[in-house]
């Protein structure tokens, strides 16, 4: 897993807060990352959200869609074991 401090701040146009959980791996061309965001200010204050993000080889957040290769699924799933709140939200996403 790439080493980035958690919690750490984030800022979006509609609110700011902290990245409170992160599941990330080192991929081929980028580092796929799932982040649990907790809003502290703005119109989303008090809410949680999941950001699907990628970091480049320099460790900078990429401004493009996250693409996860099927070979990366197992490693990213293992990283999610350290992020219980985010894992629970993702399970709600795929529940029948």
C-alpha positions as CSV (number, residue, x, y, z in Angstrom):
1,X,0.0,0.0,0.0
2,X,1.3,3.5,-0.7
3,X,1.9,5.4,2.5
4,X,-0.3,8.5,2.8
5,X,-1.2,9.9,6.1
6,X,-4.8,9.2,7.3
7,X,-6.7,11.2,8.4
8,X,-5.7,14.1,6.1
9,X,-7.6,17.1,4.7
10,X,-9.4,17.3,1.4
11,X,-11.2,20.2,-0.3
12,X,-13.8,20.1,-3.0
13,X,-16.0,22.8,-4.4
14,X,-19.0,21.7,-2.3
15,X,-17.2,21.0,1.0
16,X,-14.1,20.2,2.9
17,X,-13.2,17.5,5.5
18,X,-10.9,14.6,6.0
19,X,-9.9,11.4,4.2
20,X,-10.6,9.1,7.2
21,X,-9.9,5.7,5.5
22,X,-8.0,4.7,2.4
23,X,-7.5,1.4,0.6
24,X,-4.8,1.8,-2.0
25,X,-2.4,-0.3,-4.0
26,X,0.5,0.3,-6.3
27,X,-0.6,-0.6,-9.8
28,X,1.2,-0.5,-13.1
29,X,0.7,3.0,-14.4
30,X,-1.0,4.5,-11.3
31,X,-1.9,3.7,-7.7
32,X,-5.7,3.0,-7.5
33,X,-7.2,4.3,-4.3
34,X,-10.6,4.1,-2.6
35,X,-11.0,6.9,0.0
36,X,-13.7,7.4,2.7
37,X,-14.3,11.1,2.9
38,X,-15.9,12.7,6.0
39,X,-17.3,16.2,5.2
40,X,-16.8,18.8,8.0
41,X,-17.8,22.0,6.1
42,X,-20.1,22.9,3.3
43,X,-23.4,21.6,1.9
44,X,-22.4,18.0,2.6
45,X,-21.3,18.6,6.3
46,X,-21.7,15.5,8.4
47,X,-21.9,13.1,5.5
48,X,-19.6,10.4,4.3
49,X,-18.7,9.7,0.7
50,X,-16.4,7.3,-1.2
51,X,-13.9,8.8,-3.7
52,X,-12.6,6.5,-6.4
53,X,-9.2,8.0,-7.1
54,X,-5.8,7.3,-8.6
55,X,-2.4,8.7,-7.9
56,X,0.4,9.0,-10.4
57,X,3.9,7.5,-10.0
58,X,5.0,10.8,-8.3
59,X,2.3,10.4,-5.7
60,X,0.1,13.2,-7.0
61,X,-3.7,12.8,-7.3
62,X,-4.7,12.3,-10.9
63,X,-7.6,14.3,-12.4
64,X,-9.1,11.5,-14.4
65,X,-11.3,8.5,-13.8
66,X,-10.1,5.6,-11.8
67,X,-9.6,2.4,-13.8
68,X,-9.0,-0.8,-11.9
69,X,-7.6,-3.7,-13.8
70,X,-9.1,-7.1,-12.9
71,X,-5.6,-8.3,-11.7
72,X,-5.7,-5.5,-9.1
73,X,-9.0,-6.5,-7.5
74,X,-7.6,-9.1,-5.0
75,X,-5.0,-6.7,-3.7
76,X,-7.4,-3.8,-3.4
77,X,-9.9,-6.1,-1.7
78,X,-7.2,-7.1,0.8
79,X,-6.6,-3.4,1.5
80,X,-10.3,-2.8,2.2
81,X,-10.0,-5.1,5.2
82,X,-8.3,-2.2,7.0
83,X,-11.1,0.2,6.2
84,X,-14.3,-1.1,7.9
85,X,-16.5,1.9,7.4
86,X,-15.8,2.2,3.7
87,X,-16.1,-1.6,3.3
88,X,-19.6,-1.4,4.8
89,X,-20.7,1.4,2.5
90,X,-19.4,-0.5,-0.6
91,X,-21.2,-3.6,0.5
92,X,-24.4,-1.5,0.5
93,X,-23.6,-0.5,-3.0
94,X,-23.5,-4.1,-4.3
95,X,-26.1,-5.7,-2.0
96,X,-29.1,-7.4,-3.5
